[in-house]
């Protein structure tokens, strides 16, 4: 078996539209849910995981694959403070 020439597909394809990116993001999340379900996780665990991903996505304002460690460093203290506040309030 010989080597094949590999071509960069970004050259042959136009950039994705915002709608295409949104559809792809939905497909990735659906794949995440299916994989967790196939692994035997409970519906409650999967729902909690999805909720956290959706909250992070809403805060970030862009697809999570764009998130960098510095973004997580900003986000995580905010969520930890909100959790502490909720515990203090008893909610």
Backbone as XML, in Angstrom:
<?xml version="1.0"?>
<chain id="A" units="angstrom">
  <residue number="1" name="UNK">
    <atom name="N" x="0.849" y="-1.169" z="0.000"/>
    <atom name="CA" x="0.000" y="0.000" z="0.000"/>
    <atom name="C" x="0.899" y="1.238" z="0.000"/>
  </residue>
  <residue number="2" name="UNK">
    <atom name="N" x="0.612" y="2.170" z="-0.890"/>
    <atom name="CA" x="1.416" y="3.382" z="-0.995"/>
    <atom name="C" x="0.808" y="4.538" z="-0.223"/>
  </residue>
  <residue number="3" name="UNK">
    <atom name="N" x="1.548" y="5.599" z="-0.191"/>
    <atom name="CA" x="1.071" y="6.809" z="0.472"/>
    <atom name="C" x="0.164" y="7.599" z="-0.460"/>
  </residue>
  <residue number="4" name="UNK">
    <atom name="N" x="-0.829" y="8.236" z="0.116"/>
    <atom name="CA" x="-1.748" y="9.063" z="-0.667"/>
    <atom name="C" x="-1.484" y="10.533" z="-0.365"/>
  </residue>
  <residue number="5" name="UNK">
    <atom name="N" x="-1.764" y="11.345" z="-1.330"/>
    <atom name="CA" x="-1.630" y="12.781" z="-1.137"/>
    <atom name="C" x="-2.832" y="13.261" z="-0.331"/>
  </residue>
  <residue number="6" name="UNK">
    <atom name="N" x="-2.564" y="14.059" z="0.693"/>
    <atom name="CA" x="-3.629" y="14.592" z="1.539"/>
    <atom name="C" x="-3.778" y="16.071" z="1.237"/>
  </residue>
  <residue number="7" name="UNK">
    <atom name="N" x="-5.002" y="16.478" z="1.039"/>
    <atom name="CA" x="-5.301" y="17.859" z="0.691"/>
    <atom name="C" x="-6.019" y="18.549" z="1.844"/>
  </residue>
  <residue number="8" name="UNK">
    <atom name="N" x="-5.719" y="19.797" z="2.078"/>
    <atom name="CA" x="-6.395" y="20.578" z="3.100"/>
    <atom name="C" x="-7.786" y="20.944" z="2.593"/>
  </residue>
  <residue number="9" name="UNK">
    <atom name="N" x="-8.821" y="20.470" z="3.278"/>
    <atom name="CA" x="-10.196" y="20.705" z="2.828"/>
    <atom name="C" x="-10.636" y="22.148" z="2.996"/>
  </residue>
  <residue number="10" name="UNK">
    <atom name="N" x="-9.953" y="22.918" z="3.850"/>
    <atom name="CA" x="-10.340" y="24.317" z="4.031"/>
    <atom name="C" x="-10.185" y="25.112" z="2.743"/>
  </residue>
  <residue number="11" name="UNK">
    <atom name="N" x="-9.296" y="24.671" z="1.875"/>
    <atom name="CA" x="-9.105" y="25.369" z="0.608"/>
    <atom name="C" x="-10.259" y="25.099" z="-0.358"/>
  </residue>
  <residue number="12" name="UNK">
    <atom name="N" x="-10.870" y="23.939" z="-0.268"/>
    <atom name="CA" x="-11.910" y="23.536" z="-1.211"/>
    <atom name="C" x="-13.310" y="23.900" z="-0.736"/>
  </residue>
  <residue number="13" name="UNK">
    <atom name="N" x="-13.433" y="24.373" z="0.474"/>
    <atom name="CA" x="-14.750" y="24.607" z="1.046"/>
    <atom name="C" x="-14.887" y="26.038" z="1.543"/>
  </residue>
  <residue number="14" name="UNK">
    <atom name="N" x="-16.042" y="26.606" z="1.335"/>
    <atom name="CA" x="-16.301" y="27.959" z="1.844"/>
    <atom name="C" x="-16.451" y="27.907" z="3.367"/>
  </residue>
  <residue number="15" name="UNK">
    <atom name="N" x="-16.146" y="29.002" z="4.060"/>
    <atom name="CA" x="-16.339" y="29.009" z="5.519"/>
    <atom name="C" x="-17.795" y="28.718" z="5.871"/>
  </residue>
  <residue number="16" name="UNK">
    <atom name="N" x="-17.994" y="28.082" z="7.004"/>
    <atom name="CA" x="-19.346" y="27.724" z="7.448"/>
    <atom name="C" x="-20.142" y="28.977" z="7.806"/>
  </residue>
  <residue number="17" name="UNK">
    <atom name="N" x="-21.413" y="28.932" z="7.501"/>
    <atom name="CA" x="-22.308" y="30.037" z="7.854"/>
    <atom name="C" x="-22.668" y="29.924" z="9.339"/>
  </residue>
  <residue number="18" name="UNK">
    <atom name="N" x="-23.186" y="30.990" z="9.931"/>
    <atom name="CA" x="-23.621" y="30.903" z="11.331"/>
    <atom name="C" x="-24.664" y="29.807" z="11.561"/>
  </residue>
  <residue number="19" name="UNK">
    <atom name="N" x="-25.567" y="29.618" z="10.596"/>
    <atom name="CA" x="-26.574" y="28.554" z="10.727"/>
    <atom name="C" x="-25.924" y="27.173" z="10.710"/>
  </residue>
  <residue number="20" name="UNK">
    <atom name="N" x="-24.960" y="26.985" z="9.825"/>
    <atom name="CA" x="-24.254" y="25.702" z="9.757"/>
    <atom name="C" x="-23.486" y="25.429" z="11.045"/>
  </residue>
  <residue number="21" name="UNK">
    <atom name="N" x="-22.866" y="26.457" z="11.611"/>
    <atom name="CA" x="-22.157" y="26.291" z="12.880"/>
    <atom name="C" x="-23.119" y="25.930" z="14.007"/>
  </residue>
  <residue number="22" name="UNK">
    <atom name="N" x="-24.286" y="26.569" z="14.035"/>
    <atom name="CA" x="-25.289" y="26.266" z="15.055"/>
    <atom name="C" x="-25.780" y="24.828" z="14.921"/>
  </residue>
  <residue number="23" name="UNK">
    <atom name="N" x="-26.016" y="24.382" z="13.696"/>
    <atom name="CA" x="-26.445" y="22.996" z="13.468"/>
    <atom name="C" x="-25.356" y="22.014" z="13.889"/>
  </residue>
  <residue number="24" name="UNK">
    <atom name="N" x="-24.105" y="22.339" z="13.573"/>
    <atom name="CA" x="-22.999" y="21.470" z="13.957"/>
    <atom name="C" x="-22.869" y="21.401" z="15.479"/>
  </residue>
  <residue number="25" name="UNK">
    <atom name="N" x="-23.041" y="22.536" z="16.141"/>
    <atom name="CA" x="-22.963" y="22.562" z="17.603"/>
    <atom name="C" x="-24.058" y="21.689" z="18.219"/>
  </residue>
  <residue number="26" name="UNK">
    <atom name="N" x="-25.260" y="21.749" z="17.640"/>
    <atom name="CA" x="-26.367" y="20.905" z="18.099"/>
    <atom name="C" x="-26.039" y="19.427" z="17.893"/>
  </residue>
  <residue number="27" name="UNK">
    <atom name="N" x="-25.461" y="19.100" z="16.739"/>
    <atom name="CA" x="-25.081" y="17.709" z="16.458"/>
    <atom name="C" x="-24.015" y="17.208" z="17.433"/>
  </residue>
  <residue number="28" name="UNK">
    <atom name="N" x="-23.053" y="18.067" z="17.763"/>
    <atom name="CA" x="-22.008" y="17.672" z="18.715"/>
    <atom name="C" x="-22.618" y="17.397" z="20.082"/>
  </residue>
  <residue number="29" name="UNK">
    <atom name="N" x="-23.521" y="18.272" z="20.524"/>
    <atom name="CA" x="-24.175" y="18.075" z="21.818"/>
    <atom name="C" x="-25.023" y="16.798" z="21.815"/>
  </residue>
  <residue number="30" name="UNK">
    <atom name="N" x="-25.717" y="16.544" z="20.702"/>
    <atom name="CA" x="-26.514" y="15.309" z="20.602"/>
    <atom name="C" x="-25.604" y="14.084" z="20.671"/>
  </residue>
  <residue number="31" name="UNK">
    <atom name="N" x="-24.453" y="14.143" z="20.023"/>
    <atom name="CA" x="-23.488" y="13.043" z="20.089"/>
    <atom name="C" x="-22.971" y="12.837" z="21.501"/>
  </residue>
  <residue number="32" name="UNK">
    <atom name="N" x="-22.754" y="13.929" z="22.219"/>
    <atom name="CA" x="-22.326" y="13.859" z="23.617"/>
    <atom name="C" x="-23.377" y="13.127" z="24.451"/>
  </residue>
  <residue number="33" name="UNK">
    <atom name="N" x="-24.644" y="13.506" z="24.264"/>
    <atom name="CA" x="-25.736" y="12.884" z="25.015"/>
    <atom name="C" x="-25.829" y="11.394" z="24.671"/>
  </residue>
  <residue number="34" name="UNK">
    <atom name="N" x="-25.769" y="11.057" z="23.399"/>
    <atom name="CA" x="-25.854" y="9.648" z="22.997"/>
    <atom name="C" x="-24.693" y="8.830" z="23.556"/>
  </residue>
  <residue number="35" name="UNK">
    <atom name="N" x="-23.491" y="9.393" z="23.539"/>
    <atom name="CA" x="-22.323" y="8.670" z="24.060"/>
    <atom name="C" x="-22.451" y="8.445" z="25.556"/>
  </residue>
  <residue number="36" name="UNK">
    <atom name="N" x="-22.926" y="9.450" z="26.287"/>
    <atom name="CA" x="-23.094" y="9.306" z="27.736"/>
    <atom name="C" x="-24.177" y="8.260" z="28.032"/>
  </residue>
  <residue number="37" name="UNK">
    <atom name="N" x="-25.249" y="8.277" z="27.241"/>
    <atom name="CA" x="-26.312" y="7.299" z="27.430"/>
    <atom name="C" x="-25.818" y="5.885" z="27.130"/>
  </residue>
  <residue number="38" name="UNK">
    <atom name="N" x="-25.066" y="5.735" z="26.043"/>
    <atom name="CA" x="-24.529" y="4.427" z="25.678"/>
    <atom name="C" x="-23.553" y="3.905" z="26.729"/>
  </residue>
  <residue number="39" name="UNK">
    <atom name="N" x="-22.923" y="4.825" z="27.455"/>
    <atom name="CA" x="-21.985" y="4.429" z="28.503"/>
    <atom name="C" x="-22.711" y="4.032" z="29.791"/>
  </residue>
  <residue number="40" name="UNK">
    <atom name="N" x="-24.042" y="4.181" z="29.794"/>
    <atom name="CA" x="-24.826" y="3.733" z="30.933"/>
    <atom name="C" x="-25.078" y="4.791" z="31.992"/>
  </residue>
  <residue number="41" name="UNK">
    <atom name="N" x="-24.788" y="6.051" z="31.715"/>
    <atom name="CA" x="-25.059" y="7.098" z="32.685"/>
    <atom name="C" x="-26.558" y="7.333" z="32.783"/>
  </residue>
  <residue number="42" name="UNK">
    <atom name="N" x="-26.997" y="7.753" z="33.940"/>
    <atom name="CA" x="-28.429" y="7.975" z="34.143"/>
    <atom name="C" x="-28.880" y="9.255" z="33.449"/>
  </residue>
  <residue number="43" name="UNK">
    <atom name="N" x="-30.179" y="9.348" z="33.209"/>
    <atom name="CA" x="-30.739" y="10.539" z="32.576"/>
    <atom name="C" x="-30.459" y="11.786" z="33.406"/>
  </residue>
  <residue number="44" name="UNK">
    <atom name="N" x="-30.533" y="11.650" z="34.715"/>
    <atom name="CA" x="-30.276" y="12.790" z="35.595"/>
    <atom name="C" x="-28.856" y="13.301" z="35.472"/>
  </residue>
  <residue number="45" name="UNK">
    <atom name="N" x="-27.901" y="12.391" z="35.381"/>
    <atom name="CA" x="-26.503" y="12.778" z="35.229"/>
    <atom name="C" x="-26.292" y="13.476" z="33.892"/>
  </residue>
  <residue number="46" name="UNK">
    <atom name="N" x="-26.864" y="12.898" z="32.847"/>
    <atom name="CA" x="-26.718" y="13.488" z="31.508"/>
    <atom name="C" x="-27.369" y="14.867" z="31.470"/>
  </residue>
  <residue number="47" name="UNK">
    <atom name="N" x="-28.555" y="15.003" z="32.040"/>
    <atom name="CA" x="-29.240" y="16.301" z="32.063"/>
    <atom name="C" x="-28.413" y="17.340" z="32.808"/>
  </residue>
  <residue number="48" name="UNK">
    <atom name="N" x="-27.810" y="16.940" z="33.907"/>
    <atom name="CA" x="-26.966" y="17.858" z="34.671"/>
    <atom name="C" x="-25.743" y="18.281" z="33.854"/>
  </residue>
  <residue number="49" name="UNK">
    <atom name="N" x="-25.124" y="17.326" z="33.177"/>
    <atom name="CA" x="-23.959" y="17.643" z="32.344"/>
    <atom name="C" x="-24.332" y="18.624" z="31.232"/>
  </residue>
  <residue number="50" name="UNK">
    <atom name="N" x="-25.467" y="18.370" z="30.577"/>
    <atom name="CA" x="-25.917" y="19.240" z="29.488"/>
    <atom name="C" x="-26.246" y="20.629" z="30.025"/>
  </residue>
  <residue number="51" name="UNK">
    <atom name="N" x="-26.879" y="20.690" z="31.192"/>
    <atom name="CA" x="-27.216" y="21.977" z="31.788"/>
    <atom name="C" x="-25.949" y="22.798" z="32.027"/>
  </residue>
  <residue number="52" name="UNK">
    <atom name="N" x="-24.912" y="22.162" z="32.558"/>
    <atom name="CA" x="-23.661" y="22.878" z="32.814"/>
    <atom name="C" x="-23.008" y="23.343" z="31.510"/>
  </residue>
  <residue number="53" name="UNK">
    <atom name="N" x="-23.054" y="22.498" z="30.497"/>
    <atom name="CA" x="-22.510" y="22.909" z="29.201"/>
    <atom name="C" x="-23.287" y="24.085" z="28.615"/>
  </residue>
  <residue number="54" name="UNK">
    <atom name="N" x="-24.615" y="24.041" z="28.722"/>
    <atom name="CA" x="-25.438" y="25.132" z="28.196"/>
    <atom name="C" x="-25.200" y="26.429" z="28.961"/>
  </residue>
  <residue number="55" name="UNK">
    <atom name="N" x="-25.026" y="26.340" z="30.281"/>
    <atom name="CA" x="-24.734" y="27.543" z="31.071"/>
    <atom name="C" x="-23.382" y="28.132" z="30.673"/>
  </residue>
  <residue number="56" name="UNK">
    <atom name="N" x="-22.410" y="27.275" z="30.493"/>
    <atom name="CA" x="-21.086" y="27.740" z="30.080"/>
    <atom name="C" x="-21.171" y="28.378" z="28.705"/>
  </residue>
  <residue number="57" name="UNK">
    <atom name="N" x="-21.903" y="27.755" z="27.800"/>
    <atom name="CA" x="-22.060" y="28.281" z="26.437"/>
    <atom name="C" x="-22.749" y="29.638" z="26.456"/>
  </residue>
  <residue number="58" name="UNK">
    <atom name="N" x="-23.777" y="29.784" z="27.288"/>
    <atom name="CA" x="-24.493" y="31.060" z="27.382"/>
    <atom name="C" x="-23.570" y="32.155" z="27.910"/>
  </residue>
  <residue number="59" name="UNK">
    <atom name="N" x="-22.762" y="31.827" z="28.900"/>
    <atom name="CA" x="-21.818" y="32.808" z="29.436"/>
    <atom name="C" x="-20.764" y="33.175" z="28.395"/>
  </residue>
  <residue number="60" name="UNK">
    <atom name="N" x="-20.240" y="32.169" z="27.718"/>
    <atom name="CA" x="-19.135" y="32.377" z="26.782"/>
    <atom name="C" x="-19.588" y="33.116" z="25.523"/>
  </residue>
  <residue number="61" name="UNK">
    <atom name="N" x="-20.798" y="32.832" z="25.049"/>
    <atom name="CA" x="-21.335" y="33.528" z="23.889"/>
    <atom name="C" x="-20.809" y="33.039" z="22.551"/>
  </residue>
  <residue number="62" name="UNK">
    <atom name="N" x="-20.037" y="31.993" z="22.568"/>
    <atom name="CA" x="-19.488" y="31.407" z="21.336"/>
    <atom name="C" x="-19.444" y="29.890" z="21.537"/>
  </residue>
  <residue number="63" name="UNK">
    <atom name="N" x="-19.237" y="29.143" z="20.461"/>
    <atom name="CA" x="-19.119" y="27.688" z="20.627"/>
    <atom name="C" x="-17.995" y="27.336" z="21.609"/>
  </residue>
  <residue number="64" name="UNK">
    <atom name="N" x="-18.220" y="26.295" z="22.386"/>
    <atom name="CA" x="-17.256" y="25.936" z="23.428"/>
    <atom name="C" x="-15.916" y="25.475" z="22.863"/>
  </residue>
  <residue number="65" name="UNK">
    <atom name="N" x="-15.875" y="25.038" z="21.598"/>
    <atom name="CA" x="-14.594" y="24.628" z="21.039"/>
    <atom name="C" x="-13.658" y="25.822" z="20.845"/>
  </residue>
  <residue number="66" name="UNK">
    <atom name="N" x="-14.198" y="27.045" z="20.948"/>
    <atom name="CA" x="-13.369" y="28.250" z="20.878"/>
    <atom name="C" x="-12.786" y="28.627" z="22.239"/>
  </residue>
  <residue number="67" name="UNK">
    <atom name="N" x="-13.253" y="27.981" z="23.294"/>
    <atom name="CA" x="-12.838" y="28.348" z="24.645"/>
    <atom name="C" x="-11.378" y="27.978" z="24.886"/>
  </residue>
  <residue number="68" name="UNK">
    <atom name="N" x="-10.657" y="28.883" z="25.508"/>
    <atom name="CA" x="-9.257" y="28.697" z="25.856"/>
    <atom name="C" x="-9.135" y="28.551" z="27.374"/>
  </residue>
  <residue number="69" name="UNK">
    <atom name="N" x="-8.012" y="28.034" z="27.862"/>
    <atom name="CA" x="-7.835" y="27.923" z="29.316"/>
    <atom name="C" x="-8.034" y="29.248" z="30.054"/>
  </residue>
  <residue number="70" name="UNK">
    <atom name="N" x="-7.607" y="30.349" z="29.458"/>
    <atom name="CA" x="-7.787" y="31.655" z="30.110"/>
    <atom name="C" x="-9.268" y="31.988" z="30.287"/>
  </residue>
  <residue number="71" name="UNK">
    <atom name="N" x="-10.111" y="31.564" z="29.335"/>
    <atom name="CA" x="-11.558" y="31.784" z="29.459"/>
    <atom name="C" x="-12.119" y="30.980" z="30.628"/>
  </residue>
  <residue number="72" name="UNK">
    <atom name="N" x="-11.674" y="29.747" z="30.762"/>
    <atom name="CA" x="-12.128" y="28.910" z="31.878"/>
    <atom name="C" x="-11.666" y="29.501" z="33.206"/>
  </residue>
  <residue number="73" name="UNK">
    <atom name="N" x="-10.484" y="30.091" z="33.219"/>
    <atom name="CA" x="-9.979" y="30.715" z="34.442"/>
    <atom name="C" x="-10.864" y="31.881" z="34.874"/>
  </residue>
  <residue number="74" name="UNK">
    <atom name="N" x="-11.488" y="32.551" z="33.919"/>
    <atom name="CA" x="-12.407" y="33.643" z="34.241"/>
    <atom name="C" x="-13.765" y="33.072" z="34.658"/>
  </residue>
  <residue number="75" name="UNK">
    <atom name="N" x="-14.239" y="32.059" z="33.945"/>
    <atom name="CA" x="-15.584" y="31.524" z="34.164"/>
    <atom name="C" x="-15.706" y="30.748" z="35.475"/>
  </residue>
  <residue number="76" name="UNK">
    <atom name="N" x="-14.758" y="29.909" z="35.786"/>
    <atom name="CA" x="-14.906" y="29.020" z="36.942"/>
    <atom name="C" x="-15.028" y="29.748" z="38.272"/>
  </residue>
  <residue number="77" name="UNK">
    <atom name="N" x="-14.238" y="30.778" z="38.548"/>
    <atom name="CA" x="-14.472" y="31.508" z="39.809"/>
    <atom name="C" x="-15.858" y="32.149" z="39.884"/>
  </residue>
  <residue number="78" name="UNK">
    <atom name="N" x="-16.389" y="32.604" z="38.757"/>
    <atom name="CA" x="-17.729" y="33.201" z="38.731"/>
    <atom name="C" x="-18.759" y="32.150" z="39.134"/>
  </residue>
  <residue number="79" name="UNK">
    <atom name="N" x="-18.677" y="30.963" z="38.549"/>
    <atom name="CA" x="-19.663" y="29.922" z="38.870"/>
    <atom name="C" x="-19.494" y="29.435" z="40.298"/>
  </residue>
  <residue number="80" name="UNK">
    <atom name="N" x="-18.259" y="29.355" z="40.780"/>
    <atom name="CA" x="-18.048" y="28.939" z="42.170"/>
    <atom name="C" x="-18.651" y="29.946" z="43.134"/>
  </residue>
  <residue number="81" name="UNK">
    <atom name="N" x="-18.517" y="31.247" z="42.838"/>
    <atom name="CA" x="-19.116" y="32.275" z="43.686"/>
    <atom name="C" x="-20.635" y="32.179" z="43.673"/>
  </residue>
  <residue number="82" name="UNK">
    <atom name="N" x="-21.218" y="31.907" z="42.498"/>
    <atom name="CA" x="-22.672" y="31.768" z="42.412"/>
    <atom name="C" x="-23.155" y="30.551" z="43.189"/>
  </residue>
  <residue number="83" name="UNK">
    <atom name="N" x="-22.409" y="29.459" z="43.144"/>
    <atom name="CA" x="-22.795" y="28.261" z="43.906"/>
    <atom name="C" x="-22.731" y="28.521" z="45.407"/>
  </residue>
  <residue number="84" name="UNK">
    <atom name="N" x="-21.687" y="29.224" z="45.841"/>
    <atom name="CA" x="-21.574" y="29.553" z="47.269"/>
    <atom name="C" x="-22.742" y="30.424" z="47.700"/>
  </residue>
  <residue number="85" name="UNK">
    <atom name="N" x="-23.103" y="31.397" z="46.872"/>
    <atom name="CA" x="-24.229" y="32.277" z="47.187"/>
    <atom name="C" x="-25.521" y="31.471" z="47.272"/>
  </residue>
  <residue number="86" name="UNK">
    <atom name="N" x="-25.719" y="30.541" z="46.357"/>
    <atom name="CA" x="-26.927" y="29.704" z="46.383"/>
    <atom name="C" x="-26.969" y="28.849" z="47.648"/>
  </residue>
  <residue number="87" name="UNK">
    <atom name="N" x="-25.815" y="28.328" z="48.059"/>
    <atom name="CA" x="-25.776" y="27.536" z="49.292"/>
    <atom name="C" x="-26.115" y="28.380" z="50.501"/>
  </residue>
  <residue number="88" name="UNK">
    <atom name="N" x="-25.604" y="29.599" z="50.530"/>
    <atom name="CA" x="-25.899" y="30.489" z="51.660"/>
    <atom name="C" x="-27.377" y="30.841" z="51.734"/>
  </residue>
  <residue number="89" name="UNK">
    <atom name="N" x="-27.992" y="30.980" z="50.560"/>
    <atom name="CA" x="-29.423" y="31.311" z="50.497"/>
    <atom name="C" x="-30.296" y="30.076" z="50.720"/>
  </residue>
  <residue number="90" name="UNK">
    <atom name="N" x="-29.695" y="28.905" z="50.626"/>
    <atom name="CA" x="-30.459" y="27.684" z="50.797"/>
    <atom name="C" x="-31.232" y="27.262" z="49.579"/>
  </residue>
  <residue number="91" name="UNK">
    <atom name="N" x="-30.783" y="27.722" z="48.384"/>
    <atom name="CA" x="-31.484" y="27.349" z="47.136"/>
    <atom name="C" x="-30.724" y="26.297" z="46.393"/>
  </residue>
</chain>
